[in-house]
């Protein structure tokens, strides 16, 4: 009789352990099935290619310093999937269709000046990524998929919202990638610092040391020889692969615009003197030595 009771007790204990194990596995399986929120704050470049009407083939570079909202989870800040960029965190370029190299700062929608910005949402890698971007007051809606790496926009389209005054672009396909910080040494010829001619003649040999920090600010130190024999330091904010730099040259405050691009497989920096905003002047392109 005692032996039979002991056997039943052992069987009951085994059953309880098995049930506990099943419940534990079920809970663990549920937690694995919850996809993590993606973290995508940082530098992005989106390439929008118009595929509608007479403007088919118009290519716009959308340069973004992306922000993502935060929420407290168990006392820790976590990304909440709400993405945005204010007017200082987004810029637009016109790109050549064949090479994707810059042809103009400002993008194709400049006939009706207005605000710039971006706002939208994501959930997880391999899940929908949706946002609106505003280009000089013209609003476009983007719908696509955030890549599995959390760093790419895939299978996406963009459409102009009703009432947009910009006639240069009404929608098409769009891709996107997170881009690396701009760093390294670039060499080439640029125009003399006081050359106001348009176009000016590149006569100075320039060595440019570029260093972008974690706050998306770029320092470009130009060492010039030739007509000018001096060193100039320019600093300013980066949006994607584009930047605005400020400094002092010969006692005057100057503004330069730039764009990081790849020309014939060589990383390069395209520079424009934009001190006279009404007549920006291309001054030269510097490339990584190869």
Buried (B, 14 or more C-beta within 10 A) or exposed (E): EEEEEEEEEEEEEEEEEEEEEEEEEEEEEEEEEEEEBBEBBBBBBBBBBBBEEEBEEBBBBBBBBBBBBEEEEEEEEBBBBBBBBEEEBBBBBBBEEEEBBBEBBBBBBBEEEBEBBBBBBBBBBBBBBBBBBBBBBBBBBBBBBBBEEBBBBEEBBBBBEEEBEBBBBBBBBBBBBBBEBBEBEBBBBBBBBEBEEEEBEBBBBBBBBBBBEEEBBBBBBBBBEEBBEEEBEBBBBBBBBBBBBEBEBEEEEBBBBBBBBBEEEEBBBBBBBBBEEEEBBBBBBBBBEE
